Amino acid sequence: MDRRPPFHHPTDSHAVAPLLQSPGDLDRGRTSRANTPPTRSSSTHSNRRPFLSRRSTMRSVSPSELAREAARRKYSYAAFFFLLVLVSFAVQTELSAYIQGDLGWDKAYCMLYLTHGSWSMLWPAQLLILRMQKLDLPWDVFWRRHAQLLRSTAAMVELRRIDVDRASVMHRASPLRYMARTTAVVTTALTVAGLSWYIAVSMTTPSDLTAIYNCSAFFAYAFSVPLLNEPLRRDKSLAVAVAIAGVLIVAYGDVGSGTGTETPDPETSRRSLGNIIIGLGSVLYGLYEVLYKRLACPPEGVSPGRGTIFAMGFASLIGVFTLTVLWMPLPILHLTGVERFSLPSGHTAFLLLLSVIANATFAGSFLVLISLTSPVLSSVASLLTIFVVAVIDWLFTGKPLGAASILGGGLITVAFLMLAWSTWREMAEEQEKKVRELGADGMSDLSDEEEDP
């Protein structure tokens, strides 16, 4: 038989008072709290935001939704710069052809030097735009934040990790030295690839030139497998093959039909040498795209705003390297008579200035596009400019679009859409993997990281 007394829960308010507290303390505490006017600190505390912040609410969002939102944000940046690539490349192509062909200012290396050197102005132009958005900040604060963003992003690029704010990680990085070496390597590959086009343009046919040089999309994919550890995917391989088929149809479809503008073939040996040179340029241009992605782009997980700012900064480094180092062949070409140095004047100089601005816009946008997506997608996207230029020629010169141009342009467009969808899925899968690894709090930190200077 249970002899324990029944459980009794006292209802008196003093039952929950501390054992060592005197009865008067309760009244004294209540009276003081009730009669004391609210202080500034207490009123400030009462007006603070509730504890349920954005970070805590993100825990209620599934990883797949977070991943899709991050991928959507990244793709919106990429779509904007993709449009800039199309427009600026079309403008540059039309102006360059008019300057060299109709106006007679055919200075291949000098034009390359001026256009690539103009990239040095991308970072100052970007800095001006960012400053206009932050006029409320003192200049020293603005500059300190911007410099810190570039320095920390360069450390991320060098170490291939995001958590560089820790002292134990940051002391292992040498951003300035690393970026100097990387700029030299990437700019050399770009310059040789660009020069091959200017050298081969007078040695081979326009069809060969277009078809072979734009096969860089294939080489970009080929180099992405060993250098970027990108898996071989059936959908990507098919898209690249369709794009190259479209380029071949555009280049050779109208030859012999009477509607093309094909010039007479150069002699066979000279044409073969030109094809070899442009083939080397195609390989190097694909390598340039992959080297830039591997050596000069921030790792996955960096916000699109930070990646865009850093891409423009690196484009300016390429321009500075071109201006300070690649001027050396100019006097050699002038003295040997290969290319006499002379600057244009009047109307030609004005159009050259517009062409240089268009090229700088294309270059910066293209580097941002590679940074946000992949070299393969960016390379195939640039192939769309072939069709865009043909449409512009039709609109402004009345030159009709041939069946080959329409069919080839359609195939390139289909290939681009296939790659865009494949890249979207890859980005969403990568972001979802990041969410699982870091959790909602870590993903919130990445999405909220400082993008402004």
C-alpha positions in Angstrom: 0.0 0.0 0.0 1.3 3.4 -1.0 1.7 5.6 2.1 3.0 8.6 0.2 0.9 11.8 0.6 -0.9 12.9 -2.6 1.0 15.3 -4.8 0.0 18.9 -4.1 1.1 21.7 -6.4 1.0 25.0 -4.5 -0.7 27.7 -6.3 0.7 30.6 -4.2 2.8 32.9 -6.3 5.6 32.8 -3.6 6.0 29.1 -4.3 8.1 29.8 -7.3 10.3 32.4 -5.6 14.0 31.6 -4.9 14.6 30.1 -1.5 17.1 32.7 -0.5 15.0 35.6 -1.5 13.1 37.6 1.1 9.4 38.2 0.7 10.0 42.0 0.4 12.3 41.5 -2.6 9.4 40.4 -4.8 7.4 43.5 -4.1 10.5 45.7 -4.3 11.5 44.3 -7.6 8.0 44.7 -9.1 7.5 48.1 -7.7 10.8 49.4 -9.1 10.1 47.9 -12.5 6.6 49.2 -12.6 7.3 52.7 -11.4 10.6 53.3 -13.0 10.3 55.2 -16.4 11.8 53.4 -19.3 15.4 54.2 -20.0 16.9 54.8 -23.4 18.6 51.5 -23.4 15.4 49.6 -22.6 13.4 51.5 -25.2 16.1 50.9 -27.8 16.1 47.2 -26.9 12.3 47.0 -27.2 12.5 48.6 -30.7 15.1 46.2 -32.0 14.2 43.8 -34.8 12.8 40.5 -33.6 15.1 37.6 -33.3 13.5 35.9 -36.2 15.9 37.2 -38.9 16.6 36.3 -42.5 19.1 33.7 -41.4 16.7 31.9 -39.1 13.9 32.0 -41.7 16.2 30.3 -44.2 16.2 27.2 -42.1 12.6 26.7 -43.1 13.6 26.7 -46.8 14.5 23.5 -48.5 18.1 23.1 -49.9 16.7 22.6 -53.4 14.8 26.0 -53.2 18.0 27.7 -51.9 20.0 26.1 -54.7 17.5 27.2 -57.4 17.4 30.8 -56.0 21.2 31.0 -56.0 21.4 29.6 -59.5 18.7 31.9 -60.8 20.5 34.9 -59.4 23.8 33.8 -61.0 22.0 33.2 -64.3 20.4 36.6 -64.3 23.9 38.2 -64.2 25.0 35.8 -67.0 22.1 36.7 -69.2 22.8 40.4 -69.0 26.4 40.0 -69.9 25.5 37.5 -72.6 23.4 40.2 -74.3 26.4 42.6 -74.0 28.6 40.0 -75.7 26.3 39.7 -78.6 25.8 43.5 -79.2 29.4 44.6 -78.6 30.9 41.8 -80.7 28.6 42.6 -83.6 29.5 46.3 -83.4 33.2 45.6 -83.2 33.1 43.2 -86.2 31.2 45.6 -88.5 33.5 48.5 -87.5 36.7 46.5 -87.9 35.7 45.2 -91.3 34.8 48.7 -92.5 38.1 50.2 -91.1 40.3 47.6 -92.6 38.4 47.0 -95.8 36.7 50.2 -97.0 38.9 52.8 -95.2 42.2 50.9 -95.9 43.7 51.1 -92.4 45.0 47.6 -92.4 47.3 47.4 -89.4 46.7 44.0 -87.8 49.1 44.1 -84.9 48.5 47.8 -84.1 44.8 47.2 -84.0 45.3 44.2 -81.7 47.6 46.2 -79.4 45.1 49.1 -79.2 42.0 46.9 -78.6 43.6 44.6 -76.0 45.3 47.6 -74.4 42.0 49.3 -74.0 40.9 46.6 -71.6 43.0 48.5 -69.0 40.1 51.0 -68.7 37.5 48.5 -67.6 38.5 48.5 -64.0 38.6 52.4 -63.7 35.2 52.5 -65.5 33.8 50.0 -63.1 35.2 51.8 -60.1 33.5 55.0 -61.3 30.1 53.2 -61.6 30.5 51.7 -58.1 31.5 55.1 -56.7 28.4 56.7 -58.2 26.3 54.1 -56.4 28.1 54.9 -53.0 28.4 58.6 -52.9 27.3 58.6 -49.3 30.5 56.8 -48.2 33.7 58.7 -47.6 36.3 58.0 -50.3 38.8 56.4 -47.9 36.1 54.0 -46.6 34.9 53.2 -50.2 38.5 52.6 -51.4 39.4 50.4 -48.4 36.4 48.2 -48.9 37.0 47.9 -52.6 40.7 47.1 -52.2 39.9 44.5 -49.5 37.3 42.9 -51.8 39.8 42.5 -54.6 42.5 41.3 -52.3 40.4 38.7 -50.6 38.9 37.5 -53.9 42.5 37.1 -55.4 43.3 35.0 -52.3 40.3 32.9 -53.0 41.4 32.4 -56.6 44.9 31.4 -55.5 44.0 29.1 -52.7 40.8 27.8 -54.4 38.7 28.2 -51.2 36.3 30.8 -49.8 37.2 31.0 -46.1 40.2 33.3 -46.6 39.2 35.7 -43.8 40.9 33.5 -41.2 44.5 34.6 -40.4 45.7 31.0 -40.6 44.6 30.8 -44.2 45.3 34.4 -45.4 49.0 34.3 -44.5 49.6 31.5 -47.0 48.4 33.6 -49.9 50.4 35.9 -52.1 47.7 37.5 -54.3 49.9 40.1 -56.1 52.6 37.7 -57.1 50.0 35.0 -58.1 48.0 37.4 -60.2 51.1 38.8 -62.0 52.1 35.3 -63.1 48.6 34.4 -64.1 48.1 37.5 -66.1 51.3 36.8 -68.1 50.3 33.2 -68.9 46.7 34.0 -69.8 47.6 37.2 -71.9 50.3 35.3 -73.8 47.8 32.6 -74.9 45.2 35.2 -75.8 47.7 37.3 -77.8 49.1 34.4 -79.8 45.5 33.2 -80.5 44.5 36.7 -81.7 47.5 37.2 -83.8 47.0 33.9 -85.6 43.7 35.2 -86.9 45.3 38.4 -88.2 48.1 36.5 -89.9 45.9 33.8 -91.5 43.3 36.2 -92.8 45.3 37.0 -95.9 46.6 33.4 -96.4 43.4 31.3 -96.4 39.8 31.7 -97.5 37.2 33.3 -95.3 35.3 30.0 -95.1 38.3 28.2 -93.7 39.1 31.0 -91.4 35.6 31.1 -89.9 35.2 27.4 -89.6 38.5 26.5 -88.1 38.8 29.4 -85.7 35.4 28.9 -84.3 36.2 25.2 -83.5 37.7 26.7 -80.3 34.4 25.6 -78.6 35.5 22.0 -79.1 38.9 22.7 -77.7 37.5 24.6 -74.8 35.5 21.5 -73.9 38.5 19.2 -74.5 40.7 21.3 -72.2 37.9 21.6 -69.6 38.0 17.8 -68.9 41.6 17.6 -67.7 42.1 21.1 -66.4 38.7 21.8 -64.8 37.9 18.2 -63.9 34.7 18.5 -65.9 33.0 15.2 -66.5 32.2 14.1 -70.1 28.5 14.6 -70.5 26.5 13.3 -73.4 24.3 16.4 -73.7 27.3 18.7 -73.7 29.3 16.7 -76.2 26.2 16.6 -78.5 25.7 20.4 -78.1 29.3 21.2 -79.0 29.1 18.9 -82.1 25.9 20.6 -83.2 27.5 24.0 -82.8 30.5 23.1 -84.9 28.3 21.6 -87.5 26.4 24.9 -87.6 29.6 26.8 -88.1 30.7 24.5 -91.0 27.4 24.9 -92.7 27.6 28.7 -92.4 31.2 28.7 -93.7 30.8 26.3 -96.6 27.1 26.0 -97.3 26.9 28.9 -99.8 30.3 28.2 -101.5 29.7 27.8 -105.2 26.1 28.7 -105.1 26.6 32.1 -106.6 25.1 33.9 -103.7 28.2 33.9 -101.5 31.0 36.4 -101.4 33.8 33.9 -101.5 37.1 35.3 -102.8 39.3 33.2 -105.1 41.3 30.6 -103.3 44.9 31.4 -102.6 47.5 29.0 -103.8 47.3 25.6 -102.2 50.5 25.7 -100.2 49.8 29.1 -98.8 46.2 28.2 -97.9 47.4 25.1 -96.1 49.9 27.1 -94.1 47.1 29.6 -93.2 44.9 26.8 -92.1 47.6 25.4 -89.9 48.2 28.8 -88.3 44.5 29.4 -87.7 44.1 25.9 -86.3 46.8 26.6 -83.8 45.0 29.8 -82.9 41.8 27.9 -82.4 43.5 25.5 -80.0 45.1 28.4 -78.1 41.9 30.4 -77.8 40.1 27.3 -76.3 43.1 27.0 -74.0 42.9 30.7 -73.1 39.3 30.4 -72.0 40.0 27.3 -69.8 43.2 28.8 -68.3 41.3 31.9 -67.4 38.6 29.8 -65.7 41.1 27.6 -63.9 43.6 30.2 -62.9 41.8 33.6 -62.6 38.2 32.9 -61.6 36.9 32.6 -58.0 35.8 29.2 -56.8 32.2 28.1 -56.7 30.2 29.7 -54.0 31.3 33.3 -54.6 28.5 35.7 -55.2 27.9 36.9 -58.8 28.5 40.5 -57.8 32.0 39.7 -56.4 32.8 37.5 -59.4 31.8 40.3 -61.8 33.9 42.9 -60.0 36.9 40.7 -60.0 36.5 39.7 -63.7 36.6 43.3 -64.7 39.7 43.8 -62.6 41.5 40.9 -64.2 40.5 42.2 -67.7 42.3 45.4 -66.8 45.4 43.5 -65.8 45.4 42.0 -69.3 45.2 45.4 -70.7 48.0 46.8 -68.5 50.2 43.8 -69.5 49.5 44.5 -73.2 50.4 48.2 -72.9 53.5 47.7 -70.9 55.0 44.5 -72.5 53.4 43.8 -75.9 54.5 47.2 -77.4 57.9 45.7 -78.2 57.0 44.1 -81.6 55.7 47.4 -82.9 59.1 49.0 -83.7 60.4 45.7 -85.0 57.5 45.3 -87.4 57.9 49.0 -88.4 61.7 48.7 -89.1 61.4 45.4 -91.0 58.6 46.8 -93.1 56.2 44.1 -92.2 53.7 46.6 -90.7 54.4 50.3 -90.9 53.2 52.0 -87.7 50.9 54.9 -88.3 47.9 56.1 -86.3 44.7 56.9 -88.2 43.2 60.4 -88.3 39.8 62.0 -88.8 36.9 59.8 -89.5 39.0 56.6 -89.4 40.3 57.5 -85.9 36.8 58.1 -84.6 35.5 54.8 -85.9 38.6 53.0 -84.5 37.8 54.6 -81.1 34.3 53.1 -81.3 35.7 49.8 -82.3 38.1 49.8 -79.4 35.3 50.6 -76.9 33.1 47.8 -78.4 36.0 45.4 -78.1 36.7 46.3 -74.5 33.0 45.9 -73.7 32.9 42.5 -75.4 36.1 41.3 -73.6 34.9 42.3 -70.1 31.5 40.8 -70.6 33.0 37.6 -72.1 35.3 37.2 -69.1 32.4 37.7 -66.7 30.3 35.2 -68.6 33.1 32.6 -68.3 33.5 33.3 -64.6 29.7 32.9 -63.9 29.1 29.9 -66.2 31.7 27.8 -68.0 34.2 28.2 -70.9 32.1 25.8 -73.1 28.9 27.7 -72.7 30.6 31.1 -73.2 32.4 29.8 -76.3 29.2 28.5 -77.9 27.5 31.7 -77.0 30.1 33.7 -78.9 29.3 31.5 -81.9 25.9 33.1 -82.0 27.6 36.3 -83.0 28.2 34.8 -86.5 24.5 34.6 -87.1 23.9 38.0 -85.5 26.5 39.6 -87.8 24.8 38.0 -90.8 21.5 39.4 -89.7 23.0 42.9 -89.3 24.5 42.7 -92.8 21.1 41.8 -94.2 19.4 44.7 -92.4 21.9 47.4 -93.2 23.4 46.3 -96.5 20.5 44.4 -98.1 22.7 41.3 -98.4 20.2 38.4 -98.3 20.6 35.6 -95.8 21.4 32.3 -97.6 19.8 29.0 -96.7 23.2 27.9 -95.2 23.3 31.0 -92.9 19.8 30.4 -91.6 20.3 26.6 -91.1 23.7 27.0 -89.5 22.6 29.8 -87.3 19.6 27.7 -86.2 21.9 24.8 -85.3 24.2 27.1 -83.3 21.1 28.5 -81.5 19.8 25.1 -80.7 23.3 24.1 -79.4 23.5 27.1 -77.2 20.0 26.4 -75.7 21.1 22.8 -75.0 24.2 24.0 -73.2 22.3 26.7 -71.3 19.9 24.2 -70.0 22.7 21.7 -69.1 24.7 24.5 -67.4 21.6 25.6 -65.4 21.1 22.0 -64.1 24.8 21.8 -63.2 24.7 25.1 -61.3 21.6 24.1 -59.4 23.1 20.7 -58.5 26.3 22.5 -57.4 24.5 25.0 -55.3 22.4 22.3 -53.7 25.5 20.4 -52.8 26.9 23.5 -51.2 23.7 24.0 -49.2 24.0 20.4 -47.8 27.7 20.9 -46.9 27.4 24.3 -45.3 23.8 24.3 -44.1 21.3 27.1 -44.3 23.4 29.4 -42.1 26.5 29.0 -44.3 24.5 29.5 -47.4 23.0 32.7 -45.9 26.6 33.9 -45.3 27.5 33.3 -48.9 24.5 35.0 -50.3 24.9 37.9 -48.0 28.6 38.4 -48.5 29.9 41.8 -49.3 29.5 42.6 -53.0 30.0 46.4 -52.8 33.4 48.0 -52.6 
